[in-house]
């Protein structure tokens, strides 16, 4: 397969290099990634300044590698729109340094790179290592080969991608895989006020993770119990179950509007 690899930790991060080198043993791998860390930039696009692209050498196995002064979403867009010779068969984003569980997927640049691929109609997955230590990408990189095979054999529905988290494991074997839903994992934010050298106050966002999750069906608990977690997610944010409820609110509020399709028949 022709696989595009991106991330949000930057092209020099050990996670993306482990992923690219592992995939390149069996596939044609092109890397297009931010030139610096762009974690937690979500789905931001660069519209008000030029995008600059630099070739990077990631070794003989990797077909091509480019660093971009943009966000993860920029990287996937420019890779497909300008840099790659042909459409990739698959986009893999990662391996992120740190988990992307629960609400993390909203902020994650790693997930956004994969989301951008699904918007462009390309099968994709985001891969994260659930530790902030820089050791142990090998097990996740090895698992990425199996994941690529699975996504080569089966077609994801439109707009759906896989969010994959791998627990910290320094050596093999690859842990068991649990298919999950997103769990409840948030941050208790705190803004620490400090003084700059000119005596003015500035703030630094900090805080701690709050995990109120006990269900074994969730990504949060799967990682806690040592499983690889795969959550199918989608970017159609419509909450279908609420459409009828909000329509009834509209009608009771006396707001003007058409009859629903079922009422019309
Ligand atoms: Mn990151």
Boltz pocket constraint, residues with backbone or C-beta under 6 A from the ligand:
constraints:
  - pocket:
      binder: B
      contacts: [[A, 8], [A, 9], [A, 38], [A, 39], [A, 40], [A, 96], [A, 97], [A, 110]]
      max_distance: 6.0
